[in-house]
Amino acid sequence: MKRLVYRLGLLTATLGMLATASQASAAIIANAAADYVAAAGSPTAALLAPPTGWSYLGSDAVNGGTETALTAGAVGNQGAAYQGFVGVSTAGTAAVYGTNTADPAEFEIFSNGDANGGVVGADLLLHPGQGGNADEYVIVRYTISAADALGAAPGAGVISGSFRDLIVGGGAAAQSISAAVYHNSASLFSVAGGTAAQNTPGVLTQAAGSFNLTGLTFAENDTIDFVVGINGHFGADETALQATISTVPEPASLALLAIGCIGLVARRR
């Protein structure tokens, strides 16, 4: 009897350690800002194509609209030295920007004389297009690869991060931005700035724009979209996105090991 109790205790401890090891093996497969800098080669280099797995798009709808790829070019009003990705509109185009290729004291799409707190490698800067344009919404999309999906445990995917306004103050900011996260066509998170409930009318704060979406299952060619819209007004809509996508490897051997251990205990009785 003592031997049986010992073996049952050993089995419980073994399974506990395996479960802990499985939980600890969660891996980040994509990081919106860090992947941009890594693909550029340095925090001050220009990126001429999106990082592997990422797409930068303009769209006429938050999801399911007509999409157009943004192309490498000068962003905002900082001049050609500020290299990012821009839309097709002749004015008020969508933009994505992730490295500082000019003034090291500024990391922003539009210079307005205010420190915006954007950090290269931590924040990916986005700006939606003007209302009515083909790129009114700016979309940062990650597509799950075969390698990402291989062995990923169902229901263990996580998308976490935040949206926040970088330009504050002024009448143009009164409606702030709209922000959303989609898994394929499913809306997982949606928020808009400029609400009294946030106690900061005109600004989407990082606290209000934060998300931690768990229990997700990722398959090859699934898309994860981080979307910013104008929320009624194009002005002062520069946005910082922080976003990571994580998976946990499926513990394929855990069940087999458990069955083997249980069988061993049964035989030893």
N, C-alpha and C positions, 0 to 999 in steps of 0.2 A: 504493500500500500504506500509506504514511504517513497518507494522508487517511482510509483505512478505519479504521486504528487510532485515529485522532483521533475519528472519529465514533462508534466503538464505546465509546471512553472517555467521550464526551459523553453517550451514551445511558445508560451505567451510572451516571454521576453524576446525571443527571436522575431516573432511577428511584429512586436512593437518597434524593434530596431529597424526592421525592414520598412515599416510604414513611415517612420521618421526619416529614413534615408530617402524614400520616395518623395516626401514632401520637400525635403531640402534640395532636391534636384531640379526644382523649377528653374527654367532658363528663359531669359529675354531673347526673343527671336527678332525683334525690331524695336528701334528707338528713333523716333522721328528726327530729332535734332542731332544726336550723336552720329547717326548713320550718314547724315548730310556732311558733317565735318570729316568723317572717316573717308567718304568717297572723294571729297575735295583734296584730301591729303594733308591739310593743315587748317587751323582756324581762320587763316587769312587768305586762303586760295579760292579762286572762282571755280564753281562746279558747272560743267557744261552739259551734263545729263543727270537725271535723277539717280539716286543710289539704287542698287539692285533690289528689286521687289517693290520699289516705291514709284508712284505716278503722281504728277501735279497737274490738276485739271481745273478748267473753268466749266461751269454748267449753268443752264437757265432754270434749274430746279434743284432743290436740296437733295433729292434722290430720284433716280429714274429719268432724268432729263437728258437733253442733248449735250454731250460732253465734248470738250476740245482740249487737247493737251497744251499746257503752257510750255513755252520755249525759252531757252536761255537768252538773257538779255539784261539791259540796264533796268533797275527797278526804282520806283519812287522818284524823288527829286534830288537824289544824291549824285547823279551823273553816272557816266559809263563805268567808273571804277567800282560802283556798287552792282555787282553781278548777281542776278538771281534768275527767276523764271517768271515770265509775264504772259498775259493773255492776248487775245486777238483784237481787242477793242482799240480804237485809235485814241480814246481818252477814257480815263477812269477804269483802267484795266485791272484784272485780278493779278496778284503777285505772291510769290513765295521766295523767302530769302533766309539763308542759313549760315553764312559766314561773313566776316567783316573784311571787305577788300579795300577799304579806304581809311577813314579816320578811326584809329583804335579806340577813341573815346566815345564813339557812337556806334550803336548797333540798332538800326531802325530803318524802316522803309521810307518814312516821311519825316524830314527834319522840321520840328516845330518849336525848337528851343527848349523843350522839356526833357529832362532825364526820364527815360521810360523803363529802366531796370531790366531790359532784355539782355540775356547772357548767351554768348556764342557757345554752342555745344549742349546747352540746357533748353533753350527756347528755339523753336522754328517760327519765324515771323510770317504771318499771312495777312493779306488784305483782299476782301471781296471786290468784285467789279461793280460798276455803277448800275443802278436799278434799270432793268429793261435790256441790259446788254446780254450777249450770249454767255458771258462769264460772270454773271451777277453773283454766283456762288463760287467760292474757291474750295477745292477738294484736295486734301492730301490723303492718298489711298495706298494701303499696303495690300499686296496680293499674297496669300498663303501659298508657299511653294510645296513641292512634293517632299522636300527635305524637312520643311517645317512640320508638315502633317504626319510624317512617318513616325510611328510609335508614340504619338501624342495621346495622352489619356483623354477619353471623352469626358466632357463636363469639367475639365480642369483648366481651360483657357482663361486668361485674364487680360483685360484691356484697362490700363490705368493712366491717369494724367490730369491735365487741366487746360482750360482756355482762360485767358484773361486779357482785358483791355490794356493797351500800352499808352494810349493817348487819353488824357483826362482833362476835364474842364471844357468850357465853351459850349455854345448852343448846338454846334454840330454833333456833339456827343450825346445829345439828350436821349436818343433811342438806342445808343450803343450797338451791339451786334447780336445776331442769333448764332448759336453754335450747336452742333449735333454730332453724334457718333452713330454710324450704321454698321451692322454686320450683314453683308449682302443688301437685301432690301428691308431688313428689320431694324427699326429705330431702337437703339439701346439707351440713348441719352439725348436730352434736348433742353436747352436753356436760353434765355434771352436777358440782356442787360437792361438797365433803365427802369427797374421796378422798385417800388417803395419797400417791398419786403426785404430787399437786399440792403436797405438803409443807405444806399449810395446811388441815387438816381443818376442815370447817364453812364454808369460804369459797370461792366461785368467784372467782379472781383475774382481772384483766384479761388477763394473759398467757395463762392457760388458756382464757379465753372469747373470744379473738380469732379472727377468720376473714377470709380473703381468697379469695373464690371466683371463679375466672376461667373463661374459655372458654364463657361462657353465651350462649344465643340467646334474645332476648326478642321476643315477638309481642304484638300488641294484646290486651288483657284478660288477659294472664298476671298471676298474683299472686305477690308476694314476701312471705312471712310471717316475722316475727320473733316467736318464741313463748317465753314463760316459764311454767314449771309449778312446783308446790310441792315436788316431789321428796320427798314423804312427809310434810312438815311445813309448815304455813302460816306459822309465825312467822318473823320476821326475813328475809323474802324480798324486800325492796325491792331493785330491780335498776336499774342504769344501762345503757341501750342507746345505743351509738353505731353508726350505720349509714348508709352511702351506697350508691347504685346508680348505675353509670356505663355509658355506651355509647360506641362509637366509630363515627362516620359511615362508611358504606360508600364507599370510593373509586371511585365509579362511572366516573369518567373516566380512572382510572389505566390500565386495560387498553387502552382505546381509544388513549390517548396512546402507550403502549408499542408497540402495533401500528403506529401511524403512524410512530414513530421508526424502528422496525425496517425498515419498508417504504422509508423515505427512505434508510437506509443501503444497503439492497439495490440500490436504483435507482442509487445513486452509485458502485457498484462498477465 
